[in-house]
Amino acid sequence: MVTTVLAVTASAAPAPPSLGAARFSPVAGPAVNFRPQVCGLRCWMAAKMKLQKALRSHGWQVQRKLGIRGDGQIPDCFEVASRTGKITRRNVQPADETGGNNSIDDKSSMHLGLNHSEADRPVLEEGVVLFDNFDDQPESVPSLCIAVIGATGELARSKVFPALFALYYSGFLPQNVAIFGYSRKTLADEDLRSMIEANLTCRVDHHENCEEKLNEFLKRTYYVDAGHDNKDGMAKLNSKMAQIEGTCAANRIFYLAVPQEALLDVALPLSDSAQTKHGWNRIIIEKPFGFTSLSSQRVTQSLLSRFEEKQIYRIDHLLGKDLIENLTVLRFSNLVFEPLWSRKYIRNVQVVFSEETSAETQGRYFGNYGIIRDIVHSHILQTIALFAMEPPVSLDGEDIRDEKVKVLRSMRKVDIEDVVLGQIKDTSGDVDRYTKSMTPTYFAAAMYIDNARWDGVPFLIKTGMGLMENRAEIRIQFHHVPGNIYRERFGHDIDLDTNELVLRDLPEEAILLKVNNKVPGLGLQLDASELNLLYRDRYDVEVPDSYEHLLLGVVDGDSHLFMRSDELAAAWSVLAPILHEIDQKSVAPELYEAGDKGPINAYYLAAKHGVRWDDGC
């Protein structure tokens, strides 16, 4: 039966067969030689099967990871070889952002540059073989280039390179990927590889072929000496990337792991000399995003003069935690929670982020910026925005960011009476230590959102360094039950009178729901119990680092955990007045011991708004 169909197809097509729709004829001439056509079809099918095998073997079952179209078309650069060995390389120009002035759609995830119509598909001539770019393309030709600017710094060595390796090991980066380190130090490729290798390990749940994968990753890393002129340095980087890319279309990501004062000195020459014209370009910028509202605005204007908004990813590693991602999942995918998400049922919301680590480990950087600019401006306000936003139109990053910015613009001006500043006591005797300044290492405040959903609900935030424990959680306390017939059983036990939902990242990931129940036995005795989901008990996996989450978001073009320029401005509008007032009035922070719970006034602040902090820090 199969032979008959092929014979009919061959008899109707004296010209070489294509990958388009087949044309059939009711007549099959016995003298027609259809073997070349069968061979071409076979080769094409074999190539397609090889692509599917590559997808399975590299963990790319989700098509958006590669930008593969629904018709299964092979992406990026491909080769066509005839029986005689002649190879024709066809380069396809990408349909995504290539620079600051292009009008393009970046909603696709990792789009590698192909958007062919049926007529654009390659035609298989007699005996032609189509190779996919993952198995048969030379490994030195990547489809994605990632450049780490400031490659010899602590951030790059301890966080960025390990996260990139984890993604590569897990199959979330294209097989043909190249990593570039860029700094002013004079190093060779092997020097960079040795430096990176010293910080790379495989996660507990990923030990198979670890050494093999590690060696593969290191072979894909290259170094560029920037010298003392970023303009020339970026031209050198572009030249080396182009050399590795060859003639294939390739996308580029630039991670700017540099101090804020050096940001524009790097970003502007990069925009002129290092962007590819044959794929999309994306840049990653580290917090803090400016020292004041004005300085932040100037940086934003300079960046937007060279890059499009969709190319800029402002990264805060704290937003890459599962706690943040779980906010929208828990609320919008569970009917039991969404109807409760408003002032009608929620009495207060507590956002807590504390670290045992002393601020002195942050050095000069933290001494200049302090905890308000470093933690509150990005992490805390972004957490509140994600928690309190209206349901977005979709999970698209732009739709989510549209809703977040509405929340930030609705936030009430913070009253100085609703703020508590703290600072770790200086016991070191170091006269140069940052604590000789007024820089706060602790911040607590009551914030309000003036909109219909959250009117009157206090959002109590508390964040600090050098405290008694590492804690990151969102605690939602619900209103008391009106006319509760069990009230007399509560007595003076406030815990029994309050239902809570806790989303916790530290000290261990968990979702906790506190409800009242009857204690087993005779009589009627009530107890507040926690219905808990502990991740370590439910999921037997090691949780990926937050940098892995965020870097994968950049690769996929998922922007919902990154601040847009209007979000950045709205966040400054919330904090700039209180920062100005603190400076004008020279508000002195309350001192607290390292390893303690923090300033006592934070508890008075909570009581003022009818809230009792958890017994943690």
URZIRA-V866440 format. One record per residue. N is the residue number from 1. RES is the residue in one letter. SS is DSSP state (hx for helix, st for strand, lp for the rest). Layout:
# URZIRA-V866440
[[N | RES | SS] [N | RES | SS]]
This chain:
# URZIRA-V866440
[[1 | M | lp] [2 | V | hx] [3 | T | hx] [4 | T | hx] [5 | V | hx] [6 | L | hx] [7 | A | hx] [8 | V | hx] [9 | T | hx] [10 | A | hx] [11 | S | hx] [12 | A | lp] [13 | A | lp] [14 | P | lp] [15 | A | lp] [16 | P | lp] [17 | P | lp] [18 | S | lp] [19 | L | lp] [20 | G | lp] [21 | A | lp] [22 | A | lp] [23 | R | lp] [24 | F | lp] [25 | S | lp] [26 | P | lp] [27 | V | lp] [28 | A | lp] [29 | G | lp] [30 | P | lp] [31 | A | lp] [32 | V | lp] [33 | N | lp] [34 | F | lp] [35 | R | hx] [36 | P | hx] [37 | Q | hx] [38 | V | hx] [39 | C | hx] [40 | G | hx] [41 | L | hx] [42 | R | hx] [43 | C | hx] [44 | W | hx] [45 | M | hx] [46 | A | hx] [47 | A | hx] [48 | K | hx] [49 | M | hx] [50 | K | hx] [51 | L | hx] [52 | Q | hx] [53 | K | hx] [54 | A | hx] [55 | L | hx] [56 | R | hx] [57 | S | hx] [58 | H | lp] [59 | G | lp] [60 | W | lp] [61 | Q | lp] [62 | V | lp] [63 | Q | hx] [64 | R | hx] [65 | K | hx] [66 | L | lp] [67 | G | lp] [68 | I | lp] [69 | R | lp] [70 | G | lp] [71 | D | lp] [72 | G | lp] [73 | Q | lp] [74 | I | lp] [75 | P | lp] [76 | D | lp] [77 | C | lp] [78 | F | st] [79 | E | st] [80 | V | st] [81 | A | st] [82 | S | lp] [83 | R | lp] [84 | T | lp] [85 | G | lp] [86 | K | lp] [87 | I | st] [88 | T | st] [89 | R | st] [90 | R | st] [91 | N | lp] [92 | V | lp] [93 | Q | lp] [94 | P | lp] [95 | A | lp] [96 | D | lp] [97 | E | lp] [98 | T | lp] [99 | G | lp] [100 | G | lp] [101 | N | lp] [102 | N | lp] [103 | S | lp] [104 | I | lp] [105 | D | lp] [106 | D | lp] [107 | K | lp] [108 | S | lp] [109 | S | lp] [110 | M | lp] [111 | H | lp] [112 | L | lp] [113 | G | lp] [114 | L | lp] [115 | N | lp] [116 | H | lp] [117 | S | lp] [118 | E | hx] [119 | A | hx] [120 | D | hx] [121 | R | lp] [122 | P | lp] [123 | V | lp] [124 | L | lp] [125 | E | lp] [126 | E | lp] [127 | G | lp] [128 | V | lp] [129 | V | st] [130 | L | st] [131 | F | st] [132 | D | lp] [133 | N | lp] [134 | F | lp] [135 | D | lp] [136 | D | lp] [137 | Q | lp] [138 | P | lp] [139 | E | lp] [140 | S | lp] [141 | V | lp] [142 | P | lp] [143 | S | lp] [144 | L | st] [145 | C | st] [146 | I | st] [147 | A | st] [148 | V | st] [149 | I | st] [150 | G | lp] [151 | A | lp] [152 | T | lp] [153 | G | lp] [154 | E | hx] [155 | L | hx] [156 | A | hx] [157 | R | hx] [158 | S | hx] [159 | K | hx] [160 | V | hx] [161 | F | hx] [162 | P | hx] [163 | A | hx] [164 | L | hx] [165 | F | hx] [166 | A | hx] [167 | L | hx] [168 | Y | hx] [169 | Y | hx] [170 | S | hx] [171 | G | lp] [172 | F | lp] [173 | L | lp] [174 | P | lp] [175 | Q | lp] [176 | N | lp] [177 | V | st] [178 | A | st] [179 | I | st] [180 | F | st] [181 | G | st] [182 | Y | st] [183 | S | st] [184 | R | lp] [185 | K | lp] [186 | T | lp] [187 | L | lp] [188 | A | lp] [189 | D | hx] [190 | E | hx] [191 | D | hx] [192 | L | hx] [193 | R | hx] [194 | S | hx] [195 | M | hx] [196 | I | hx] [197 | E | hx] [198 | A | lp] [199 | N | lp] [200 | L | lp] [201 | T | lp] [202 | C | lp] [203 | R | lp] [204 | V | lp] [205 | D | lp] [206 | H | lp] [207 | H | lp] [208 | E | lp] [209 | N | lp] [210 | C | hx] [211 | E | hx] [212 | E | hx] [213 | K | hx] [214 | L | hx] [215 | N | hx] [216 | E | hx] [217 | F | hx] [218 | L | hx] [219 | K | hx] [220 | R | lp] [221 | T | st] [222 | Y | st] [223 | Y | st] [224 | V | st] [225 | D | st] [226 | A | lp] [227 | G | lp] [228 | H | lp] [229 | D | lp] [230 | N | hx] [231 | K | hx] [232 | D | hx] [233 | G | hx] [234 | M | hx] [235 | A | hx] [236 | K | hx] [237 | L | hx] [238 | N | hx] [239 | S | hx] [240 | K | hx] [241 | M | hx] [242 | A | hx] [243 | Q | hx] [244 | I | hx] [245 | E | hx] [246 | G | lp] [247 | T | lp] [248 | C | lp] [249 | A | lp] [250 | A | lp] [251 | N | st] [252 | R | st] [253 | I | st] [254 | F | st] [255 | Y | st] [256 | L | st] [257 | A | lp] [258 | V | lp] [259 | P | lp] [260 | Q | hx] [261 | E | hx] [262 | A | hx] [263 | L | hx] [264 | L | hx] [265 | D | hx] [266 | V | hx] [267 | A | hx] [268 | L | hx] [269 | P | hx] [270 | L | hx] [271 | S | hx] [272 | D | hx] [273 | S | hx] [274 | A | lp] [275 | Q | lp] [276 | T | lp] [277 | K | lp] [278 | H | lp] [279 | G | lp] [280 | W | lp] [281 | N | st] [282 | R | st] [283 | I | st] [284 | I | st] [285 | I | st] [286 | E | st] [287 | K | lp] [288 | P | lp] [289 | F | lp] [290 | G | lp] [291 | F | lp] [292 | T | lp] [293 | S | hx] [294 | L | hx] [295 | S | hx] [296 | S | hx] [297 | Q | hx] [298 | R | hx] [299 | V | hx] [300 | T | hx] [301 | Q | hx] [302 | S | hx] [303 | L | hx] [304 | L | hx] [305 | S | lp] [306 | R | lp] [307 | F | lp] [308 | E | lp] [309 | E | hx] [310 | K | hx] [311 | Q | hx] [312 | I | st] [313 | Y | st] [314 | R | st] [315 | I | st] [316 | D | lp] [317 | H | hx] [318 | L | hx] [319 | L | hx] [320 | G | hx] [321 | K | lp] [322 | D | hx] [323 | L | hx] [324 | I | hx] [325 | E | hx] [326 | N | hx] [327 | L | hx] [328 | T | hx] [329 | V | hx] [330 | L | hx] [331 | R | hx] [332 | F | hx] [333 | S | lp] [334 | N | lp] [335 | L | hx] [336 | V | hx] [337 | F | hx] [338 | E | hx] [339 | P | lp] [340 | L | lp] [341 | W | lp] [342 | S | lp] [343 | R | lp] [344 | K | lp] [345 | Y | lp] [346 | I | st] [347 | R | st] [348 | N | st] [349 | V | st] [350 | Q | st] [351 | V | st] [352 | V | st] [353 | F | st] [354 | S | st] [355 | E | st] [356 | E | lp] [357 | T | lp] [358 | S | lp] [359 | A | hx] [360 | E | hx] [361 | T | hx] [362 | Q | hx] [363 | G | hx] [364 | R | hx] [365 | Y | hx] [366 | F | hx] [367 | G | hx] [368 | N | hx] [369 | Y | hx] [370 | G | hx] [371 | I | hx] [372 | I | hx] [373 | R | hx] [374 | D | hx] [375 | I | hx] [376 | V | hx] [377 | H | hx] [378 | S | hx] [379 | H | hx] [380 | I | hx] [381 | L | hx] [382 | Q | hx] [383 | T | hx] [384 | I | hx] [385 | A | hx] [386 | L | hx] [387 | F | hx] [388 | A | hx] [389 | M | lp] [390 | E | lp] [391 | P | lp] [392 | P | lp] [393 | V | lp] [394 | S | lp] [395 | L | lp] [396 | D | lp] [397 | G | hx] [398 | E | hx] [399 | D | hx] [400 | I | hx] [401 | R | hx] [402 | D | hx] [403 | E | hx] [404 | K | hx] [405 | V | hx] [406 | K | hx] [407 | V | hx] [408 | L | hx] [409 | R | hx] [410 | S | hx] [411 | M | st] [412 | R | lp] [413 | K | lp] [414 | V | lp] [415 | D | lp] [416 | I | hx] [417 | E | hx] [418 | D | hx] [419 | V | st] [420 | V | st] [421 | L | st] [422 | G | st] [423 | Q | st] [424 | I | st] [425 | K | lp] [426 | D | lp] [427 | T | lp] [428 | S | lp] [429 | G | lp] [430 | D | lp] [431 | V | lp] [432 | D | lp] [433 | R | lp] [434 | Y | hx] [435 | T | hx] [436 | K | hx] [437 | S | lp] [438 | M | lp] [439 | T | lp] [440 | P | lp] [441 | T | lp] [442 | Y | st] [443 | F | st] [444 | A | st] [445 | A | st] [446 | A | st] [447 | M | st] [448 | Y | lp] [449 | I | st] [450 | D | lp] [451 | N | lp] [452 | A | lp] [453 | R | lp] [454 | W | lp] [455 | D | lp] [456 | G | lp] [457 | V | lp] [458 | P | st] [459 | F | st] [460 | L | st] [461 | I | st] [462 | K | st] [463 | T | st] [464 | G | st] [465 | M | st] [466 | G | lp] [467 | L | st] [468 | M | lp] [469 | E | lp] [470 | N | lp] [471 | R | st] [472 | A | st] [473 | E | st] [474 | I | st] [475 | R | st] [476 | I | st] [477 | Q | st] [478 | F | st] [479 | H | lp] [480 | H | lp] [481 | V | lp] [482 | P | lp] [483 | G | lp] [484 | N | lp] [485 | I | lp] [486 | Y | lp] [487 | R | hx] [488 | E | hx] [489 | R | hx] [490 | F | hx] [491 | G | lp] [492 | H | lp] [493 | D | lp] [494 | I | lp] [495 | D | hx] [496 | L | hx] [497 | D | hx] [498 | T | lp] [499 | N | lp] [500 | E | st] [501 | L | st] [502 | V | st] [503 | L | st] [504 | R | st] [505 | D | st] [506 | L | st] [507 | P | lp] [508 | E | lp] [509 | E | lp] [510 | A | st] [511 | I | st] [512 | L | st] [513 | L | st] [514 | K | st] [515 | V | st] [516 | N | st] [517 | N | st] [518 | K | st] [519 | V | lp] [520 | P | lp] [521 | G | lp] [522 | L | lp] [523 | G | lp] [524 | L | lp] [525 | Q | lp] [526 | L | st] [527 | D | st] [528 | A | st] [529 | S | st] [530 | E | st] [531 | L | st] [532 | N | st] [533 | L | st] [534 | L | st] [535 | Y | hx] [536 | R | hx] [537 | D | hx] [538 | R | hx] [539 | Y | lp] [540 | D | lp] [541 | V | lp] [542 | E | lp] [543 | V | lp] [544 | P | lp] [545 | D | lp] [546 | S | hx] [547 | Y | hx] [548 | E | hx] [549 | H | hx] [550 | L | hx] [551 | L | hx] [552 | L | hx] [553 | G | hx] [554 | V | hx] [555 | V | hx] [556 | D | hx] [557 | G | lp] [558 | D | lp] [559 | S | lp] [560 | H | lp] [561 | L | lp] [562 | F | lp] [563 | M | st] [564 | R | lp] [565 | S | hx] [566 | D | hx] [567 | E | hx] [568 | L | hx] [569 | A | hx] [570 | A | hx] [571 | A | hx] [572 | W | hx] [573 | S | hx] [574 | V | hx] [575 | L | hx] [576 | A | hx] [577 | P | hx] [578 | I | hx] [579 | L | hx] [580 | H | hx] [581 | E | hx] [582 | I | hx] [583 | D | hx] [584 | Q | hx] [585 | K | hx] [586 | S | lp] [587 | V | lp] [588 | A | lp] [589 | P | lp] [590 | E | st] [591 | L | st] [592 | Y | st] [593 | E | lp] [594 | A | lp] [595 | G | lp] [596 | D | st] [597 | K | lp] [598 | G | lp] [599 | P | lp] [600 | I | lp] [601 | N | hx] [602 | A | hx] [603 | Y | hx] [604 | Y | hx] [605 | L | hx] [606 | A | hx] [607 | A | hx] [608 | K | hx] [609 | H | lp] [610 | G | lp] [611 | V | lp] [612 | R | lp] [613 | W | lp] [614 | D | lp] [615 | D | lp] [616 | G | lp] [617 | C | lp]]
